[in-house]
Amino acid sequence: MPEPTDTQLDQLIKAIGLKDPRRGQAIAPCGTQSAYTRHVRNGEPIDEPCRRANTEAKRTKGTPTPSRRQPIEHGTLKGYQQHRYRSETACAECLEAHRLYKRNRSRKDAAARWAAQGGAQ
């Protein structure tokens, strides 16, 4: 009796519901990105459901989910930074908050430099 190929073994393991003997985990079913990766790694032909799953995973990679995105705190330095992180133009309130922050910071830096130089001797 001829030895079964890796593809045939994977199909048999999947059909029976056993775990992958190499990793001890359940084998991902076709139509997932994990199955696509397995096909590529084992040199197997890639079926259409796996190809679509991989394309979709690559398309949505890095896309934040709406529930994770916090609302912008307008009129604060944090709000300005949130606009910048999202590559948006900051609103007037946030621009004003950033301008005030920069002005106060430059004043503090100037005062620190003046004190470091000896102040009013």
C-alpha positions as CSV (number, residue, x, y, z in Angstrom):
1,M,0.0,0.0,0.0
2,P,1.5,3.4,-1.0
3,E,2.3,6.0,1.6
4,P,-0.3,8.8,1.8
5,T,0.8,12.3,0.9
6,D,0.9,15.2,3.4
7,T,-2.2,16.6,1.8
8,Q,-4.1,13.4,2.2
9,L,-2.9,13.1,5.8
10,D,-4.0,16.6,6.5
11,Q,-7.4,15.9,5.0
12,L,-7.8,12.7,7.0
13,I,-6.8,14.4,10.2
14,K,-9.3,17.2,9.5
15,A,-12.1,14.8,8.6
16,I,-11.5,12.8,11.8
17,G,-11.2,15.9,13.9
18,L,-7.8,15.0,15.3
19,K,-5.1,17.5,16.3
20,D,-2.1,18.3,14.1
21,P,0.6,15.9,15.3
22,R,3.4,18.5,14.6
23,R,1.9,21.3,16.7
24,G,-0.7,19.7,18.9
25,Q,-3.4,22.1,17.7
26,A,-6.5,21.6,15.7
27,I,-5.9,22.2,12.0
28,A,-7.5,25.4,10.6
29,P,-10.2,24.6,8.1
30,C,-10.0,25.8,4.5
31,G,-11.2,29.3,4.0
32,T,-9.0,30.9,6.7
33,Q,-5.7,32.7,6.6
34,S,-4.1,30.0,8.7
35,A,-5.1,27.4,6.1
36,Y,-3.7,29.6,3.3
37,T,-0.4,29.8,5.2
38,R,-0.4,26.0,5.7
39,H,-0.9,25.5,2.0
40,V,2.0,27.8,1.1
41,R,4.2,26.2,3.7
42,N,3.5,22.7,2.6
43,G,3.7,23.5,-1.1
44,E,0.1,22.5,-1.6
45,P,-2.2,24.0,-4.2
46,I,-4.2,26.9,-2.8
47,D,-7.9,26.7,-3.1
48,E,-10.2,29.7,-3.8
49,P,-11.7,30.0,-0.2
50,C,-8.2,30.2,1.3
51,R,-7.1,32.7,-1.3
52,R,-10.1,34.9,-0.6
53,A,-9.5,34.7,3.2
54,N,-5.9,35.7,2.8
55,T,-6.8,38.6,0.5
56,E,-9.4,39.8,3.0
57,A,-7.0,39.5,5.9
58,K,-4.4,41.5,4.1
59,R,-7.0,44.1,3.1
60,T,-8.2,44.7,6.7
61,K,-4.8,44.4,8.4
62,G,-4.1,47.4,10.5
63,T,-7.6,48.8,10.2
64,P,-8.8,49.8,13.6
65,T,-12.2,48.6,14.7
66,P,-14.6,51.4,15.5
67,S,-15.1,50.2,19.0
68,R,-11.4,50.7,19.8
69,R,-11.3,54.3,18.6
70,Q,-11.9,56.7,21.4
71,P,-13.8,60.0,20.8
72,I,-11.7,63.0,20.4
73,E,-11.4,65.3,23.4
74,H,-11.7,68.6,21.6
75,G,-10.1,71.7,23.1
76,T,-7.3,69.8,24.8
77,L,-3.7,68.9,23.9
78,K,-4.8,65.2,23.9
79,G,-7.5,66.1,21.4
80,Y,-4.9,67.8,19.2
81,Q,-2.7,64.7,19.4
82,Q,-5.7,62.4,18.5
83,H,-6.3,64.5,15.4
84,R,-2.6,64.2,14.4
85,Y,-2.7,60.4,15.1
86,R,-5.6,60.0,12.7
87,S,-4.0,62.2,10.1
88,E,-6.8,64.7,10.3
89,T,-6.7,68.5,10.3
90,A,-7.2,69.6,13.9
91,C,-10.2,71.6,14.8
92,A,-10.0,75.2,16.0
93,E,-10.4,74.3,19.7
94,C,-7.6,71.7,19.6
95,L,-5.3,74.0,17.6
96,E,-5.8,76.7,20.3
97,A,-5.0,74.2,23.0
98,H,-1.8,73.2,21.2
99,R,-0.9,76.8,20.7
100,L,-1.3,77.6,24.4
101,Y,0.7,74.5,25.4
102,K,3.6,75.5,23.1
103,R,3.5,79.1,24.3
104,N,3.6,78.0,28.0
105,R,6.3,75.5,27.3
106,S,8.6,78.0,25.5
107,R,8.1,80.4,28.4
108,K,9.1,77.7,30.9
109,D,12.1,76.8,28.8
110,A,13.2,80.4,28.6
111,A,12.8,80.8,32.4
112,A,14.9,77.6,32.9
113,R,17.6,78.9,30.6
114,W,17.6,82.3,32.4
115,A,17.9,80.6,35.8
116,A,20.7,78.3,34.5
117,Q,22.7,81.3,33.4
118,G,22.6,82.8,36.8
119,G,19.4,84.8,36.6
120,A,19.5,88.4,37.6
121,Q,22.9,88.6,39.3
